[in-house]
Amino acid sequence: MKKKILLVAGLTILLAGCSELPQQERKKQAEAEEFGLFVDKLAVLLKERKLEEKEKATEETSSSSQETTAASTDVSAEPVQEAADKSQYPYMVSLTDLATVGRFSTNGMNTPNNIDLSFITESNGVVTMSFNQPGSNIIMYTASYRQIPTKSIRVFSAGTNEIRTVSVNSEIILEYLASAYGGLDQGNLYVFTNSGGGLSLATPNYAGNAASGQEDVMLEYLP
């Protein structure tokens, strides 16, 4: 009789464990579908906004003088502008370089382990934060990308936690919480080229365990 009771109890525990896994998988699938729908909707909205801005710019150009129109269509102006940008923003990271990475990661505790950057247009996109812990929620923000005057920030170096100072020009601003779950403390992110020649992403210290005098030090994520 005792053997039967133990057998039934064992089967119950086994079945409970099996039922928990599909539930977690269903949750992840639902989150993935939710993210996909959100990105699709955002892409449509951004394309519409870009089309409106283009139409507005066309109207303004057509109403301007012939001299202004000729200057705005001068193809030689684009390389000059790019050179000016590099001169003005020596530490900038282009969206093309950013797109080749896409995901930045860290092994830190109580922080997002993966941060995905997806820019649908030249300056608007989505930042997705996820955790390696089973059952953790995915956090999504709409975001904008811009170049700023050179500024210095301090970061906890990835892998060593050594504090170092780096110069940045490329800023990512988290704008609206797009997921149904609570978000993290919002703050600007920065992308820069590290000493190894690769890209680094600097984020606020989401763990919140900074010592006195280190509240400004950011976390470094690597591809």
C-alpha positions, 0 to 999 in steps of 0.5 A: 500500500505504501509503495502505491502511495509513493508511486502516485505521489511521484507521478504527481510531482513528475506531471506537475514538473512537465506541465510547468515547462509547457506553461513557461514555453507558452508564456515565452511564445506569447511574449514573442508574438506580442513583440512581433505585433508591436514591431509591425505596428511601430514600423507602419507608424514610423513609415507613415511619419517618415512619409509625412515628413518627406511630403512636408519637406517637398512642399517647403522645397518647392516653395523656396527659391530656385537658388535654395532648391539647387543648393539642396539638391547638390550631390556634393553636399552629402560627403561634406556633411558626413565629413563635418559630422565625423569632425564634430562627433569623433566618437560617434557610432553609425546605425550601420555599425550598430545594426551589425551587432544588434544584441549586447549582453552581460552576466551581471545579477539583477540586471537585464542579461540581453539588450537588443537594439532594432532601429527601423528608421534612421532615428527611431526603433525599439530597445528590448531587454530580457533576462536569462532567468526562467519565467522572467518578463521581456521589457520593451521600449520605443527609443530614439537615436541621436548624436550629441556633443562629446561628453565623458561617462564612467563605466564599470568595465565588463568582466572586471568591474574596473571603473574607467572613463570613456568619451561618447557621442551616440546616445539612445533615449528610452521613450515609452514603455511598450510592454505590459510589464513594469519597466526599469528606471529609465535613463539614456544609453550610450554606444561607443567604440571600446579599446578593443575596436568593438562596440560597447553599450553603456546603461544605467546601473540597473542593479542599484548597488553602487557605492557612495560616489559611484552613483553615476557609473554605468554598466558596460554591455558587450556584443 
